[in-house]
Amino acid sequence: MAVNKVHDEFHAIDMADGWQLPEGYRPDAGVHEKVLAGSLDPAAKRGTRTRLLRFQPGAFSTRPFTHDYWEEVFLVSGDLSVGSDEQGRGGTPFTGATYAVRPPGVAHGPFRSDGGCVLLEIHYYDPV
């Protein structure tokens, strides 16, 4: 299986610039991504991507997510509640140094962060 990431030694990440709206989130949700390496090709069902996902304080999603690729998530800092409702209430709260791995097709979320958080996510398709 070919991996679509290039060799990239340690380097500083600009945490203030280069963030964009991730697919599946409302523009006013207060959630942004910063792709660090690779890319996904959903049409061809291949690729791998490493990204940071940042929730601003009070940000929340309104519906569960389901996708056809693997997802590994590490909560680097802050707080994240999983399983909140459409108004961002409830859910199970987690704090930094928390990990999840999800196979394709597993519904997860909605999510909320009271104080804001940063997640490190790795997405990939199974090799063919």
Sequence and secondary structure as in RCSB ss.txt:
>XXXX:A:sequence
MAVNKVHDEFHAIDMADGWQLPEGYRPDAGVHEKVLAGSLDPAAKRGTRTRLLRFQPGAFSTRPFTHDYWEEVFL
VSGDLSVGSDEQGRGGTPFTGATYAVRPPGVAHGPFRSDGGCVLLEIHYYDPV
>XXXX:A:secstr
         S    SSS  B  TTS TTS EEEEEEEEEEETTTTEEEEEEEEEE TT B SS B  SSEEEEEE
EEEEEEES  TTS   EEEESSEEEEE TT  B  EE SS EEEEEEEE    
